[in-house]
Amino acid sequence: MDTCACALELLGMLVYVGAWLCALATTILPQWLTMSTALLPVESYELGLWETCVVQDVGGMECRAYDSLLGLSSDLKLARILMCSSLGVGVLGMLVAIPGLYLVNSCREHGGCRTKRTLTIIGGVLGMISGVLCLIPVSYMAHLAVIHFFDDKVPDVVPRWEFGDALFCGWAGGFLLIVAGLLLVTSCLCSQVEPQPVLQRRYQVMSTDVSFRKRSEYV
């Protein structure tokens, strides 16, 4: 395996882990949407997947989890499901891709380089799927915030939800997951054919020589 493909594998796994951590932070953070009012400028509100928070300018922060799962809106339920699915698929992709790395001494006796390439490609595809699953809820929540922000039916004095830090973290994590998957798949496409072991090549040469001698004797 050439150096370029090996470097792509390592870079892809590093980006993979960092992107998955970004997706995890996006799932946990309550700053999906933020809202501040002119009537009470010392406080701002934050909306997350698992809790809502009230932040004060003096540094205090009070969070409260949602009372009931059944009472959640369909948007939050969908976002929870997709983000948890993204994290699960991402972990599965990393567990599949790690044995397929060239520097990891595993799966060499079961098909050799072909098996390792297959594992790496599957891990890369799972990484791209994880990135798409992460981008869908983040983009959808941002779309809803934009629609409600520019709704003409709502008076201007009514406060509106705006983008929070978790949305930007989710966009970065989803994009990097897709990039990591592409790097892993590209590393397999750039890799050279596995060279045959020396003993195997010697055996093939010897067997060819023996068969040639037999043919010569018959002639």
Phi, psi and chi 1 to 4 in degrees:
 res  aa     phi    psi   chi1   chi2   chi3   chi4
   1 MET       -  132.8 -169.8  174.1 -171.2      -
   2 ASP   -78.2  168.6   55.4   -3.8      -      -
   3 THR   -67.8  -34.6  -53.1      -      -      -
   4 CYS   -62.8  -45.5  179.3      -      -      -
   5 ALA   -65.7  -39.2      -      -      -      -
   6 CYS   -64.6  -40.7 -174.3      -      -      -
   7 ALA   -65.6  -38.3      -      -      -      -
   8 LEU   -64.0  -38.8  -74.0  176.6      -      -
   9 GLU   -61.6  -48.4  -80.8 -171.9   -6.3      -
  10 LEU   -64.5  -43.1  -67.3  178.4      -      -
  11 LEU   -63.4  -41.0  179.3   60.9      -      -
  12 GLY   -62.9  -40.7      -      -      -      -
  13 MET   -70.0  -38.0  -76.0  -54.3  -57.3      -
  14 LEU   -64.0  -45.1  -69.3  176.9      -      -
  15 VAL   -64.5  -36.6  175.4      -      -      -
  16 TYR   -59.1  -50.7 -154.1  148.6      -      -
  17 VAL   -64.6  -45.1  175.3      -      -      -
  18 GLY   -62.9  -40.4      -      -      -      -
  19 ALA   -67.1  -38.3      -      -      -      -
  20 TRP   -65.4  -37.3 -172.6   86.9      -      -
  21 LEU   -64.8  -37.0  -67.7  176.6      -      -
  22 CYS   -63.9  -41.6  -73.4      -      -      -
  23 ALA   -64.6  -38.0      -      -      -      -
  24 LEU   -65.0  -43.5  177.9   62.5      -      -
  25 ALA   -63.5  -37.7      -      -      -      -
  26 THR   -62.5  -40.3  -56.8      -      -      -
  27 THR   -66.9  -36.3  -52.9      -      -      -
  28 ILE   -84.4  -38.9  -62.5  175.0      -      -
  29 LEU   -62.2  142.6  -72.2  175.7      -      -
  30 PRO   -88.4   -0.4   31.1  -33.8      -      -
  31 GLN   -89.5   50.4  -69.1   88.6    6.3      -
  32 TRP   -73.9  -46.1  -82.7   61.5      -      -
  33 LEU  -132.2  142.3  -61.7  175.9      -      -
  34 THR  -125.3  153.0   60.2      -      -      -
  35 MET  -149.7  132.4 -179.5  176.8   62.1      -
  36 SER  -129.1  145.1   58.4      -      -      -
  37 THR  -113.3  149.9   61.7      -      -      -
  38 ALA   -75.6  -24.9      -      -      -      -
  39 LEU   -71.8  -29.7  -61.3  176.3      -      -
  40 LEU  -135.3   78.0 -165.5   59.3      -      -
  41 PRO   -71.9  -13.8   25.8  -32.8      -      -
  42 VAL   -81.1   -8.0  -64.8      -      -      -
  43 GLU  -126.8  149.2  -70.2 -175.7   -7.4      -
  44 SER  -138.9  157.1   60.4      -      -      -
  45 TYR  -117.1  144.9  -58.6   91.3      -      -
  46 GLU  -129.5  138.5  -64.2  176.6  -12.4      -
  47 LEU  -119.4  127.4  175.2   67.7      -      -
  48 GLY  -126.5 -174.3      -      -      -      -
  49 LEU   -76.5  -24.8  -62.0 -178.7      -      -
  50 TRP  -118.7  -16.3  -47.0   98.7      -      -
  51 GLU  -161.5  163.6   58.8 -173.3    0.5      -
  52 THR  -116.9  146.9   55.8      -      -      -
  53 CYS  -131.1  151.5  -61.0      -      -      -
  54 VAL  -117.1  120.4  178.9      -      -      -
  55 VAL  -110.8  130.7 -177.7      -      -      -
  56 GLN  -105.9  152.2  -61.4  178.5   -7.0      -
  57 ASP   -65.7  -25.4  -71.2  -14.8      -      -
  58 VAL   -74.4   -7.7  -66.2      -      -      -
  59 GLY   114.1   -6.1      -      -      -      -
  60 GLY   -80.8  150.2      -      -      -      -
  61 MET  -146.9  126.1 -177.7  176.0 -179.9      -
  62 GLU  -125.6  124.5 -178.4  178.4   -4.0      -
  63 CYS  -117.0  149.9  -62.9      -      -      -
  64 ARG  -140.2  128.8 -179.5  179.2  178.7 -178.5
  65 ALA   -73.5  159.1      -      -      -      -
  66 TYR   -68.1  141.3  -63.7  110.3      -      -
  67 ASP   -69.4  -43.0  -63.0  -29.0      -      -
  68 SER  -139.2  142.4  174.6      -      -      -
  69 LEU   -70.9  -36.2  177.9   62.5      -      -
  70 LEU   -70.5  -23.3  -61.1  177.1      -      -
  71 GLY   -83.7   -3.2      -      -      -      -
  72 LEU   -73.3  154.2  -68.8  175.8      -      -
  73 SER   -73.5  158.8   62.5      -      -      -
  74 SER   -64.3  -27.2   58.7      -      -      -
  75 ASP   -65.9  -46.0  -56.2  -28.1      -      -
  76 LEU   -68.7  -37.1  -72.2  178.4      -      -
  77 LYS   -62.6  -45.4  -69.2  179.3 -177.5  178.6
  78 LEU   -63.3  -41.4  179.5   62.6      -      -
  79 ALA   -64.4  -40.5      -      -      -      -
  80 ARG   -61.2  -47.6  -78.1 -174.5  177.4 -174.3
  81 ILE   -62.1  -45.8  -66.3  173.3      -      -
  82 LEU   -69.4  -39.0  -69.0  178.3      -      -
  83 MET   -68.1  -42.3  -70.7  -55.9  -60.1      -
  84 CYS   -65.4  -36.9  -67.5      -      -      -
  85 SER   -65.2  -39.2  -59.7      -      -      -
  86 SER   -62.4  -42.8  173.9      -      -      -
  87 LEU   -66.0  -41.6  -66.0  176.4      -      -
  88 GLY   -65.3  -44.2      -      -      -      -
  89 VAL   -66.2  -35.9  173.2      -      -      -
  90 GLY   -64.7  -43.4      -      -      -      -
  91 VAL   -63.3  -43.1  170.7      -      -      -
  92 LEU   -61.6  -40.3 -179.7   61.5      -      -
  93 GLY   -63.4  -40.3      -      -      -      -
  94 MET   -67.3  -40.9  -74.7 -172.3  -73.5      -
  95 LEU   -64.8  -31.9  -66.8  178.5      -      -
  96 VAL   -78.6  -37.9  171.9      -      -      -
  97 ALA   -76.8  -30.0      -      -      -      -
  98 ILE   -62.0  -46.0  -72.0  175.6      -      -
  99 PRO   -64.5  -20.7  -21.4   33.4      -      -
 100 GLY   -84.1   -5.3      -      -      -      -
 101 LEU   -68.4  146.0  -62.7  178.9      -      -
 102 TYR   -66.3  -34.2  179.3   74.5      -      -
 103 LEU   -77.5  -12.9  -63.2  179.3      -      -
 104 VAL   -90.4  122.8  177.7      -      -      -
 105 ASN   -85.8   78.7 -170.2   14.3      -      -
 106 SER  -149.5  159.8   63.1      -      -      -
 107 CYS    60.7   20.4  -57.8      -      -      -
 108 ARG   -81.7  -23.4  -65.5 -174.4 -177.0  -84.7
 109 GLU   -90.7   -5.7   66.7  -82.1    2.0      -
 110 HIS  -113.4   69.3  -58.1  -69.3      -      -
 111 GLY    95.0   -6.8      -      -      -      -
 112 GLY    65.2 -133.1      -      -      -      -
 113 CYS   -66.1  -30.2 -173.2      -      -      -
 114 ARG   -64.8  -40.7 -179.3  175.8  -62.2  178.2
 115 THR   -65.9  -41.5  -57.7      -      -      -
 116 LYS   -65.6  -38.4  -64.5  177.5   74.3   67.4
 117 ARG   -64.4  -40.5  -73.3 -179.6 -175.0  175.2
 118 THR   -62.5  -43.2  -56.7      -      -      -
 119 LEU   -63.5  -40.8  -68.3  175.6      -      -
 120 THR   -65.7  -41.8  -55.3      -      -      -
 121 ILE   -65.4  -42.7  -69.3  175.7      -      -
 122 ILE   -62.9  -41.8  -66.3  175.3      -      -
 123 GLY   -62.7  -38.7      -      -      -      -
 124 GLY   -66.6  -41.5      -      -      -      -
 125 VAL   -64.5  -40.9  172.0      -      -      -
 126 LEU   -64.2  -34.6  -69.8  176.2      -      -
 127 GLY   -64.4  -41.1      -      -      -      -
 128 MET   -66.7  -38.2  -71.0 -174.9  -78.5      -
 129 ILE   -63.9  -40.8  -65.0  175.1      -      -
 130 SER   -61.6  -39.9  176.1      -      -      -
 131 GLY   -64.4  -40.3      -      -      -      -
 132 VAL   -65.2  -42.1  173.2      -      -      -
 133 LEU   -64.2  -28.6  -69.2  175.3      -      -
 134 CYS   -78.1  -36.6  179.7      -      -      -
 135 LEU   -73.0  -29.7  -70.2  175.4      -      -
 136 ILE   -63.1  -54.8  -70.3  175.5      -      -
 137 PRO   -67.0  -35.5   24.1  -34.1      -      -
 138 VAL   -64.2  -46.9  173.4      -      -      -
 139 SER   -67.9  -34.7  -59.0      -      -      -
 140 TYR   -68.1  -42.8 -179.1   67.1      -      -
 141 MET   -65.2  -37.5  -67.0  -65.3  -70.1      -
 142 ALA   -66.3  -37.0      -      -      -      -
 143 HIS   -63.7  -43.2  173.5   68.3      -      -
 144 LEU   -64.2  -39.2  -67.3  179.0      -      -
 145 ALA   -64.0  -39.4      -      -      -      -
 146 VAL   -67.1  -41.9  171.0      -      -      -
 147 ILE   -62.6  -45.6  -69.2  177.5      -      -
 148 HIS   -70.5  -29.5  -65.6  159.4      -      -
 149 PHE   -69.8  -37.9 -172.2   88.2      -      -
 150 PHE  -101.6   22.5  -67.0  102.1      -      -
 151 ASP   -75.3  119.4 -168.9   -2.4      -      -
 152 ASP   -73.1  -19.2  -63.7  -26.0      -      -
 153 LYS   -73.7  -19.5  -61.0  178.5 -178.7  178.7
 154 VAL   -89.9  129.9 -179.5      -      -      -
 155 PRO   -62.4  154.9  -21.7   32.6      -      -
 156 ASP   -67.6  -24.1  -65.3  -23.1      -      -
 157 VAL   -75.8  -15.8  -65.0      -      -      -
 158 VAL   -78.8  127.7  176.9      -      -      -
 159 PRO   -67.8  153.8   23.1  -32.2      -      -
 160 ARG  -128.2  151.4  -66.7  172.2  172.0   82.1
 161 TRP   -76.1  142.1  -68.0  105.2      -      -
 162 GLU  -126.5  172.2  -60.9 -178.8    8.2      -
 163 PHE   -64.8  137.2  -66.2  170.8      -      -
 164 GLY  -103.2  174.4      -      -      -      -
 165 ASP   -66.2  -29.5  -64.2  -24.0      -      -
 166 ALA   -65.3  -31.4      -      -      -      -
 167 LEU   -65.0  -43.7  -67.0 -177.0      -      -
 168 PHE   -66.7  -37.8  -61.7   99.9      -      -
 169 CYS   -64.6  -38.3 -175.1      -      -      -
 170 GLY   -67.6  -39.8      -      -      -      -
 171 TRP   -61.6  -43.4  -83.6  -39.8      -      -
 172 ALA   -64.7  -43.8      -      -      -      -
 173 GLY   -64.4  -44.1      -      -      -      -
 174 GLY   -64.2  -42.4      -      -      -      -
 175 PHE   -65.0  -41.7  176.1   74.3      -      -
 176 LEU   -70.3  -31.2  -69.9  177.6      -      -
 177 LEU   -62.8  -42.0  -78.7  170.8      -      -
 178 ILE   -65.3  -41.3  -63.7  176.1      -      -
 179 VAL   -63.3  -41.6  171.6      -      -      -
 180 ALA   -62.5  -42.7      -      -      -      -
 181 GLY   -62.5  -40.8      -      -      -      -
 182 LEU   -65.0  -37.1  -70.0  174.7      -      -
 183 LEU   -64.5  -41.7  -71.8  175.1      -      -
 184 LEU   -65.9  -43.3  -68.8  177.4      -      -
 185 VAL   -65.8  -40.4  174.4      -      -      -
 186 THR   -64.8  -35.6  -54.9      -      -      -
 187 SER   -63.1  -34.5   67.0      -      -      -
 188 CYS   -71.8  -35.9  -65.1      -      -      -
 189 LEU   -71.3  -28.7  -61.4  178.4      -      -
 190 CYS   -86.6  -14.1  -66.0      -      -      -
 191 SER   -72.0  150.0   60.3      -      -      -
 192 GLN   -85.9  167.1  -61.8  177.2   -5.4      -
 193 VAL   -67.5  138.2  179.9      -      -      -
 194 GLU   -62.8  127.1 -178.7 -175.6   17.4      -
 195 PRO   -69.8  147.7   24.6  -33.0      -      -
 196 GLN   -74.5  145.4  -64.5  180.0  -12.7      -
 197 PRO   -60.5  156.9  -20.6   31.0      -      -
 198 VAL   -66.0  -42.5  177.4      -      -      -
 199 LEU   -64.2  -39.5  -65.9  178.0      -      -
 200 GLN   -64.8  -40.9 -176.7  177.9   -2.8      -
 201 ARG   -65.8  -38.6  -75.6 -178.2  -65.4  179.7
 202 ARG   -63.4  -40.5  -71.4 -179.7  179.8  177.9
 203 TYR   -64.6  -40.0  176.4   76.5      -      -
 204 GLN   -65.0  -40.3  -69.4  179.4   -7.4      -
 205 VAL   -65.1  -43.0  171.8      -      -      -
 206 MET   -64.8  -42.8  -68.1  174.9   61.2      -
 207 SER   -64.7  -37.5   61.0      -      -      -
 208 THR   -65.8  -39.5  -56.1      -      -      -
 209 ASP   -65.9  -40.4 -171.9   20.8      -      -
 210 VAL   -65.1  -44.7  171.0      -      -      -
 211 SER   -63.5  -35.8   60.9      -      -      -
 212 PHE   -66.4  -38.8  178.4   74.4      -      -
 213 ARG   -65.8  -39.5  -71.0 -179.9  179.6  177.9
 214 LYS   -62.7  -43.0  -70.8 -177.9  179.5 -179.8
 215 ARG   -62.1  -37.9  -67.3  178.8 -179.0  177.5
 216 SER   -66.8  -37.9  -59.8      -      -      -
 217 GLU   -65.6  -39.4  -68.2  176.2   -1.5      -
 218 TYR   -64.9  -34.7  -75.7  123.3      -      -
 219 VAL   -71.7      -  173.6      -      -      -
